[in-house]
């Protein structure tokens, strides 16, 4: 059970290691882009490549599809970023266990956006938890964990890619002990639970009230999807890549800091952010050199350009 690219290495790993996949469950196809083309999930594309049965209920609980899955009496359910709650009835239908590959070091970051929150909060590390599934969100006992360092240039996309491989390998290493019953489960400490709910539309907006570090963390967390933005002179201005500058400024937050071949903005506490890859409203993504050669050359040093 999975939906985004994160889930694909897990599925492929199970297939490559001769686990029999009875079904792949993923979210329904959805319309994407300006032309609203119908797109299959990465998990569905991978499943079809291997001629596996695919189930895509809009809501799994109470659906005909769920009853068909229950009637399969599978040994295991394996989920990796599926995106829906699983009922107790369904979880209890398997012969051995329902196992989740979760992108954080639980009990830190239960919920739908653990990788993004590790970046938003400026964490030094993140990781994978292989856990037993229960009806309560990400609250089951822990089978295994593995941590990785968050590098300064990591964003959500690079961490998703790294963690999908760590998740695949840790799952394959842990499953035999789950199957033969020798695995030792560790309960989560309820006093250390931190939640990571899905990113809201409001969180996508960067304001000059943030420090440069806070703004940069949000930019990294929202790259590649959906992207962070500022409002500059009444227009949405997306920032795909930036870096916290070494220098500080006395300028009002939201001002252009002396350019000299760069495009930098002032933020709270005198901090400065160098913008490296941007997307002005109605334009394609571009590096800062191209921006400065076009729209960017109209801004002057010291000018306050960021809307409140």
BELQUILIN-V958004 format. One record per helix or strand of 2 or more residues. SS is the DSSP state (helix for helix, strand for strand). FROM is the first residue (numbers start at 1). TO is the last residue. If there is no record, write none. Layout:
ss: [SS SS]
from: [FROM FROM]
to: [TO TO]
This chain:
ss: [helix strand strand strand helix strand helix strand helix strand strand helix strand strand helix helix strand helix helix strand strand strand strand helix strand strand helix helix]
from: [5 24 30 37 42 54 64 76 88 97 108 114 125 142 156 190 194 202 212 228 235 255 263 268 272 286 288 295]
to: [16 25 32 39 49 55 71 80 91 102 110 120 132 149 180 192 195 204 221 232 244 257 266 270 280 287 293 298]
